[in-house]
Amino acid sequence: MNLTEVVKIKSDFAEAYFYLGLIYHKARNYDLAYESFKQTIKFNPKHASAYNNLGLVCVELFKFDDAIFFYKKSIEFQPEQYFFYTNLSQVYLSKGDFLNVRSCIEKALAIDPTDGEAHRILSVITNYKNENNHFEQMRKIFQFNLEENNSKMQLSFALAKAYEEKNDFKSAAKVLILANKIRRKSFDFDISFEVKQFELLKKNFSKSFFQKHILSGFKSKQPIFIVGMPRSGTSLVEQIIASHPEVYGAGELAYLANVVNKYFKQIVSEDFFKAVNLSDSSIFANIGKDYVNSINLISNNRNYVTDKMPVNFRLIGFIKIALPNAKVIHCMRSSKDICLSIYKNFFGQEVMPWAYDQKELAIYYNNYVHLMDHWNETLPNYIYNIQYEDLISNQEYETKKLIEFCQLSWDDSCLKFYNNKRSVSTASVNQVRKNIYKSSINSWKNYENELADLFKVLD
């Protein structure tokens, strides 16, 4: 008997609903997960873990204020659980409420002073140039914790940031290498599989394929896709565009990939692309329509919605035939700066396994470049390519060109993007709340020798 049958027979079984919610959550069926956790609370109003998981689900559903409410309820019933505080701090971090971030982390560390995740979150809002207390605290914990576990990994990412801000790049590189080594061990991954996917994309999304489906798609102009490698400036570009009053900045959405997988369920790559090639135009129109319906659930009735899932660069072929009137903006940046920035960051979800090994990261990056060359050659004048360094050095000129490409009227708020109070749930949460700065350009030179395995493989 499975859990769905259990709850039908015994509908007041709180734990059955709770574990059913966990299953739905893991399957990314967030609506059913939400309902299951709500049922748990209905029959056990003091179920702290159900409140905590409701908070996690609400974050996925972009209901950040609801997430705060549910996390606070979990703390109310189990104030001794340190990770309830770290979960709450993450929402405050995305909202730019750094005072409450610090308050939550201080409470978490009062319960478990060695928790690496709490230290990593605190490091995001701390500048260590003239700060030594937290820095020394992390160093002591690092030396004391001899296990190569998740906590040591997260602490290492935090400590690397602190060393870098103190201009001790050799020490930063040493703990970065350890952090990435531990993180990489958590993935069962083969880079050759990714290389094969890139080759299949180039092979199957050919000029003749696009010509065959030239009249395909759902004709909405609402979506604006912002793509590129992570850490290429996608968050900055979205923050600029989302500062326009006609635009809702949705952040990193999994909607497009989810809709594509809804219509093409084949697991084996060759079977997937065979199905794509055999599909008629109505399938792609349905993909576009379903995607637009999804973004309209969160769009706040804005005329345009930005989707800055960076790795949608792999799905540009689908965007072209499913949403031919959508805008696609490709963010580019120095290869070495991008890859260094990726290597320095912890990405919370179980994604991007290629990011935690220097050679694998470089191989992935090179294949991304070749795929983007393919899209630009196959779909000339379709993609707007913007260079991060140009945007930084000539902000007003590049911003006006960007807004013009989006077919939006000019609005001065796009130059004051740092005043935008929208929630940001990416590694750039701190940067997008600051004015333009140039300190990250050519930052790779600080690690030229220590991370040579990364830089020498890049094209």
C-alpha positions as CSV (number, residue, x, y, z in Angstrom):
1,M,0.0,0.0,0.0
2,N,1.4,3.4,-1.0
3,L,1.1,6.7,0.8
4,T,-1.7,8.0,-1.4
5,E,-3.7,5.0,-0.5
6,V,-3.0,5.4,3.2
7,V,-4.3,9.0,3.3
8,K,-7.4,7.9,1.5
9,I,-8.1,5.2,4.1
10,K,-7.0,7.2,7.1
11,S,-7.4,10.9,6.1
12,D,-6.4,12.2,9.5
13,F,-2.9,10.6,9.4
14,A,-0.7,13.6,9.7
15,E,2.6,11.8,9.1
16,A,1.4,10.1,6.0
17,Y,0.6,13.5,4.5
18,F,4.0,14.8,5.6
19,Y,5.9,12.0,3.9
20,L,3.7,12.4,0.8
21,G,4.6,16.1,0.8
22,L,8.3,15.2,0.9
23,I,7.8,12.9,-2.1
24,Y,6.0,15.5,-4.1
25,H,8.6,18.1,-3.1
26,K,11.5,15.9,-4.3
27,A,9.6,15.3,-7.6
28,R,9.2,19.2,-7.9
29,N,5.4,18.9,-7.8
30,Y,5.2,22.0,-5.6
31,D,1.5,22.5,-5.6
32,L,0.7,19.0,-4.4
33,A,3.6,19.2,-1.9
34,Y,2.1,22.4,-0.5
35,E,-1.4,20.8,-0.2
36,S,0.1,17.7,1.5
37,F,2.0,19.8,4.1
38,K,-1.1,21.9,4.7
39,Q,-3.0,18.7,5.4
40,T,-0.3,17.7,7.9
41,I,-0.8,20.9,9.8
42,K,-4.5,20.5,9.7
43,F,-4.2,17.3,11.7
44,N,-1.1,18.3,13.7
45,P,-1.0,22.1,14.1
46,K,2.3,22.0,15.9
47,H,4.2,20.0,13.2
48,A,7.3,22.1,13.0
49,S,8.9,20.2,10.1
50,A,5.7,20.6,8.0
51,Y,5.9,24.4,8.5
52,N,9.6,24.3,7.6
53,N,8.8,22.4,4.4
54,L,6.0,24.7,3.5
55,G,8.6,27.5,3.7
56,L,10.8,25.6,1.3
57,V,7.9,25.0,-1.1
58,C,6.9,28.7,-1.0
59,V,10.4,29.7,-2.0
60,E,10.1,27.5,-5.0
61,L,6.7,29.1,-5.8
62,F,8.2,32.6,-5.3
63,K,5.9,33.3,-2.3
64,F,8.6,34.7,-0.2
65,D,6.4,36.5,2.4
66,D,4.5,33.2,2.9
67,A,7.9,31.4,3.3
68,I,8.9,33.8,6.0
69,F,5.6,33.2,7.8
70,F,6.0,29.4,7.7
71,Y,9.6,29.4,8.7
72,K,8.7,31.6,11.7
73,K,6.0,29.1,12.7
74,S,8.5,26.2,12.5
75,I,10.8,28.1,14.9
76,E,7.9,28.8,17.2
77,F,7.3,25.1,17.7
78,Q,11.0,23.9,17.6
79,P,13.2,26.9,18.4
80,E,16.2,24.5,19.0
81,Q,16.5,23.6,15.3
82,Y,19.3,25.7,13.9
83,F,18.6,25.0,10.3
84,F,15.1,26.6,10.6
85,Y,17.0,29.8,11.2
86,T,19.3,29.3,8.3
87,N,16.3,28.6,6.0
88,L,14.7,31.8,7.2
89,S,17.9,33.7,6.6
90,Q,18.0,32.6,3.0
91,V,14.7,34.3,2.3
92,Y,15.8,37.5,4.0
93,L,18.9,37.3,1.9
94,S,17.0,37.1,-1.3
95,K,15.0,40.2,-0.2
96,G,18.1,42.1,0.6
97,D,17.2,42.3,4.3
98,F,20.7,41.9,5.6
99,L,19.9,42.9,9.2
100,N,17.5,40.0,9.6
101,V,19.9,37.7,7.8
102,R,22.5,38.5,10.5
103,S,19.9,38.1,13.3
104,C,18.9,34.6,12.0
105,I,22.4,33.4,11.6
106,E,23.5,34.6,15.0
107,K,20.6,32.5,16.5
108,A,21.6,29.5,14.3
109,L,25.2,29.7,15.4
110,A,24.2,30.1,19.1
111,I,22.7,26.6,18.7
112,D,25.5,25.1,16.5
113,P,28.6,27.3,16.3
114,T,30.3,25.0,13.8
115,D,27.6,24.8,11.2
116,G,29.3,25.5,7.8
117,E,26.1,26.6,6.0
118,A,25.4,29.3,8.6
119,H,29.0,30.6,8.3
120,R,28.7,30.6,4.5
121,I,25.5,32.6,4.6
122,L,27.0,35.1,7.0
123,S,30.0,35.5,4.7
124,V,27.8,36.6,1.9
125,I,26.9,39.8,3.8
126,T,30.3,40.4,5.4
127,N,33.3,42.3,4.0
128,Y,36.4,40.8,5.5
129,K,38.8,43.5,4.5
130,N,38.8,45.0,8.0
131,E,36.9,42.2,9.8
132,N,38.7,39.7,11.9
133,N,36.3,38.2,14.5
134,H,34.3,36.0,12.2
135,F,37.3,35.3,10.0
136,E,39.3,34.0,13.0
137,Q,36.2,32.0,14.2
138,M,36.0,30.3,10.8
139,R,39.7,29.5,10.7
140,K,39.5,27.8,14.1
141,I,36.5,25.7,13.1
142,F,38.2,24.8,9.8
143,Q,41.3,23.5,11.6
144,F,39.1,21.6,14.2
145,N,36.8,19.9,11.7
146,L,39.0,17.2,10.1
147,E,36.1,15.5,8.3
148,E,35.5,16.3,4.6
149,N,31.8,16.7,5.0
150,N,29.1,19.1,3.8
151,S,29.7,21.5,6.7
152,K,33.4,21.6,6.0
153,M,32.7,22.2,2.3
154,Q,30.4,25.2,3.0
155,L,32.7,26.6,5.6
156,S,35.6,26.4,3.0
157,F,33.7,28.5,0.5
158,A,33.1,31.1,3.1
159,L,36.7,31.1,4.3
160,A,37.9,31.4,0.7
161,K,35.8,34.6,0.3
162,A,37.4,36.0,3.5
163,Y,40.9,35.2,2.4
164,E,40.3,36.8,-1.0
165,E,39.0,40.0,0.6
166,K,42.2,40.1,2.7
167,N,44.2,39.7,-0.5
168,D,45.6,36.3,0.6
169,F,44.9,34.6,-2.7
170,K,47.1,31.6,-2.1
171,S,45.2,30.7,1.0
172,A,41.9,31.4,-0.8
173,A,42.8,29.0,-3.6
174,K,43.9,26.3,-1.2
175,V,40.5,26.2,0.6
176,L,38.6,26.7,-2.6
177,I,40.2,23.6,-4.1
178,L,39.2,21.6,-1.0
179,A,35.6,23.0,-1.0
180,N,35.2,22.0,-4.7
181,K,36.8,18.6,-4.1
182,I,34.3,17.8,-1.4
183,R,31.3,19.1,-3.4
184,R,32.3,17.2,-6.5
185,K,32.3,13.9,-4.6
186,S,28.6,14.3,-4.0
187,F,27.8,14.0,-7.7
188,D,27.8,10.9,-9.9
189,F,28.7,12.6,-13.1
190,D,30.6,12.1,-16.4
191,I,31.5,15.2,-18.4
192,S,31.5,13.2,-21.6
193,F,27.7,12.9,-21.3
194,E,27.4,16.7,-21.3
195,V,29.7,16.9,-24.3
196,K,27.5,14.5,-26.1
197,Q,24.4,16.6,-25.4
198,F,26.0,19.7,-26.8
199,E,26.9,17.8,-30.0
200,L,23.3,16.5,-30.3
201,L,21.9,20.0,-29.9
202,K,24.1,21.3,-32.7
203,K,23.3,18.3,-35.0
204,N,19.6,18.4,-34.6
205,F,18.8,22.1,-34.4
206,S,20.0,22.8,-37.9
207,K,19.1,25.5,-40.4
208,S,16.8,23.1,-42.2
209,F,15.0,22.2,-38.9
210,F,14.3,25.9,-38.2
211,Q,13.2,26.4,-41.8
212,K,10.8,23.5,-41.5
213,H,9.2,25.2,-38.4
214,I,9.4,28.8,-39.6
215,L,5.7,29.4,-39.0
216,S,5.6,27.4,-35.7
217,G,5.1,28.7,-32.2
218,F,2.9,30.7,-29.8
219,K,3.2,34.4,-30.8
220,S,3.5,36.0,-27.4
221,K,6.0,38.8,-27.0
222,Q,5.8,38.6,-23.2
223,P,8.9,36.5,-22.4
224,I,12.4,37.9,-22.3
225,F,15.0,35.2,-21.8
226,I,18.4,36.1,-20.3
227,V,20.9,33.3,-20.9
228,G,24.6,32.6,-20.6
229,M,27.0,30.9,-18.3
230,P,26.3,31.4,-14.6
231,R,28.2,34.4,-13.3
232,S,28.3,36.0,-16.7
233,G,26.2,39.0,-15.7
234,T,22.7,37.6,-16.1
235,S,21.5,38.8,-12.7
236,L,22.8,42.3,-13.4
237,V,21.1,42.4,-16.9
238,E,17.8,41.1,-15.4
239,Q,18.0,43.7,-12.6
240,I,18.4,46.4,-15.1
241,I,15.5,45.3,-17.3
242,A,13.3,44.4,-14.4
243,S,13.6,48.0,-13.1
244,H,11.4,49.0,-16.0
245,P,7.8,49.5,-14.9
246,E,6.4,47.2,-17.6
247,V,8.6,44.3,-16.7
248,Y,8.4,41.6,-14.0
249,G,11.7,40.0,-13.1
250,A,11.0,36.4,-12.4
251,G,14.5,35.2,-11.8
252,E,15.7,31.7,-12.6
253,L,12.7,29.7,-13.8
254,A,12.7,26.0,-14.5
255,Y,9.5,26.4,-16.5
256,L,10.9,26.1,-20.0
257,A,12.8,22.9,-19.3
258,N,9.7,21.5,-17.5
259,V,7.4,22.2,-20.3
260,V,9.8,20.7,-22.9
261,N,10.1,17.6,-20.8
262,K,6.3,17.4,-20.5
263,Y,6.0,17.0,-24.3
264,F,9.2,15.0,-24.8
265,K,9.5,12.4,-22.0
266,Q,12.2,10.3,-23.7
267,I,15.1,9.6,-21.3
268,V,17.6,8.4,-23.9
269,S,19.1,11.4,-25.8
270,E,18.8,9.9,-29.3
271,D,15.2,9.0,-28.7
272,F,14.5,12.5,-27.4
273,F,15.9,14.2,-30.5
274,K,14.2,11.7,-32.8
275,A,10.8,12.7,-31.2
276,V,11.6,16.4,-31.6
277,N,12.4,15.9,-35.3
278,L,9.2,14.0,-35.9
279,S,7.0,16.5,-34.1
280,D,4.6,18.7,-36.0
281,S,4.4,22.5,-35.4
282,S,1.4,22.2,-33.0
283,I,3.6,20.6,-30.3
284,F,5.9,23.6,-30.3
285,A,3.0,26.0,-30.2
286,N,1.7,24.1,-27.2
287,I,5.1,24.4,-25.5
288,G,5.0,28.1,-26.0
289,K,1.5,28.5,-24.8
290,D,2.1,26.4,-21.7
291,Y,5.2,28.4,-20.9
292,V,3.3,31.7,-21.2
293,N,0.5,30.4,-19.0
294,S,3.0,29.5,-16.4
295,I,4.7,32.9,-16.2
296,N,1.4,34.6,-16.1
297,L,0.7,33.0,-12.8
298,I,3.5,35.0,-11.3
299,S,3.8,38.1,-13.6
300,N,1.8,40.6,-11.5
301,N,0.0,41.5,-14.7
302,R,3.1,43.0,-16.3
303,N,3.5,43.2,-20.0
304,Y,6.9,41.5,-20.0
305,V,8.5,38.8,-17.9
306,T,12.2,38.1,-17.6
307,D,13.4,34.6,-17.2
308,K,17.1,34.5,-16.4
309,M,17.7,30.8,-16.1
310,P,21.3,30.9,-17.5
311,V,21.4,27.4,-18.9
312,N,18.4,28.1,-21.1
313,F,21.2,28.8,-23.6
314,R,20.9,25.1,-24.3
315,L,17.2,25.6,-25.1
316,I,17.5,28.5,-27.6
317,G,16.4,26.2,-30.4
318,F,13.2,25.4,-28.5
319,I,12.6,29.1,-27.7
320,K,12.9,30.0,-31.4
321,I,10.3,27.6,-32.6
322,A,8.0,27.6,-29.5
323,L,8.1,31.4,-28.8
324,P,9.4,33.1,-32.0
325,N,8.5,36.6,-30.8
326,A,10.3,36.2,-27.4
327,K,13.5,38.1,-26.9
328,V,16.7,36.3,-26.2
329,I,19.6,38.1,-24.5
330,H,23.0,36.3,-24.2
331,C,25.3,37.6,-21.5
332,M,29.1,37.2,-22.3
333,R,32.1,37.8,-20.1
334,S,35.8,37.0,-20.0
335,S,36.1,33.2,-20.0
336,K,38.6,33.2,-17.1
337,D,36.6,35.6,-15.0
338,I,33.4,33.5,-15.5
339,C,35.0,30.2,-14.7
340,L,36.8,31.6,-11.6
341,S,33.6,33.1,-10.4
342,I,31.7,29.8,-10.8
343,Y,34.5,27.9,-9.1
344,K,34.4,30.3,-6.1
345,N,30.6,29.8,-5.5
346,F,28.5,27.2,-3.9
347,F,25.3,26.5,-5.8
348,G,22.7,25.3,-3.4
349,Q,20.6,22.9,-5.5
350,E,21.8,19.6,-6.8
351,V,22.8,21.2,-10.1
352,M,25.9,22.0,-12.1
353,P,28.1,19.0,-11.2
354,W,30.6,20.2,-13.8
355,A,31.2,23.4,-11.8
356,Y,33.3,21.8,-9.0
357,D,36.3,20.4,-11.0
358,Q,38.7,22.7,-12.8
359,K,39.1,20.6,-16.0
360,E,35.4,19.7,-16.2
361,L,34.4,23.3,-15.7
362,A,36.7,24.4,-18.5
363,I,35.4,21.6,-20.9
364,Y,31.8,22.6,-20.2
365,Y,32.6,26.3,-20.8
366,N,34.3,25.5,-24.1
367,N,31.3,23.5,-25.3
368,Y,29.0,26.3,-24.3
369,V,31.0,28.7,-26.5
370,H,30.8,26.3,-29.4
371,L,27.0,25.9,-28.9
372,M,26.5,29.7,-28.8
373,D,28.5,30.0,-32.0
374,H,26.1,27.5,-33.5
375,W,23.0,29.4,-32.5
376,N,24.4,32.7,-33.7
377,E,25.4,31.2,-37.1
378,T,22.1,29.2,-37.5
379,L,19.9,32.0,-36.2
380,P,21.5,35.2,-37.4
381,N,20.3,38.5,-35.8
382,Y,18.1,36.6,-33.4
383,I,20.1,36.7,-30.2
384,Y,21.2,39.9,-28.5
385,N,24.8,39.4,-27.3
386,I,25.9,41.8,-24.6
387,Q,29.4,41.9,-23.2
388,Y,29.6,42.3,-19.4
389,E,32.8,44.4,-19.6
390,D,31.2,46.8,-22.1
391,L,28.1,47.2,-19.8
392,I,30.4,47.9,-16.8
393,S,32.6,50.5,-18.7
394,N,29.8,52.2,-20.6
395,Q,26.6,51.7,-18.5
396,E,24.2,54.2,-20.0
397,Y,25.0,53.5,-23.6
398,E,24.8,49.7,-23.2
399,T,21.7,50.0,-21.1
400,K,19.8,52.1,-23.6
401,K,20.7,49.6,-26.4
402,L,19.5,46.8,-24.2
403,I,16.2,48.4,-23.5
404,E,15.7,49.3,-27.1
405,F,16.2,45.7,-28.1
406,C,13.5,44.7,-25.7
407,Q,11.2,47.2,-27.5
408,L,10.6,49.1,-24.3
409,S,10.3,52.8,-23.9
410,W,13.2,54.4,-22.0
411,D,12.9,54.7,-18.2
412,D,15.6,56.3,-16.0
413,S,15.0,53.7,-13.3
414,C,16.9,51.2,-15.5
415,L,20.1,53.1,-14.7
416,K,19.3,53.0,-11.0
417,F,18.7,49.2,-10.9
418,Y,20.3,49.0,-7.4
419,N,17.2,50.7,-6.0
420,N,15.0,47.8,-7.1
421,K,13.8,45.9,-4.0
422,R,12.7,42.7,-5.9
423,S,13.8,39.4,-4.4
424,V,16.9,37.9,-5.9
425,S,17.7,34.3,-5.2
426,T,21.1,33.8,-6.9
427,A,24.7,34.1,-6.0
428,S,24.6,37.7,-7.1
429,V,22.1,38.7,-4.4
430,N,24.6,41.2,-2.9
431,Q,26.0,42.6,-6.2
432,V,22.8,43.6,-7.8
433,R,22.0,45.9,-4.9
434,K,25.1,47.9,-5.6
435,N,26.0,50.4,-8.3
436,I,28.2,49.3,-11.2
437,Y,31.7,48.4,-10.1
438,K,34.8,47.2,-12.0
439,S,36.7,45.3,-9.3
440,S,35.7,41.8,-10.7
441,I,37.2,42.5,-14.1
442,N,40.4,40.4,-14.7
443,S,40.1,39.0,-11.1
444,W,41.3,35.7,-12.5
445,K,44.9,37.0,-12.5
446,N,45.0,36.7,-8.7
447,Y,44.7,33.0,-9.2
448,E,46.7,32.5,-12.4
449,N,49.2,30.1,-10.9
450,E,47.1,28.4,-8.2
451,L,44.2,27.5,-10.6
452,A,46.3,26.9,-13.7
453,D,44.4,23.6,-14.4
454,L,41.3,25.6,-15.0
455,F,42.7,28.4,-17.1
456,K,44.9,26.4,-19.4
457,V,42.0,24.2,-20.7
458,L,39.9,27.2,-21.7
459,D,39.8,28.0,-25.5
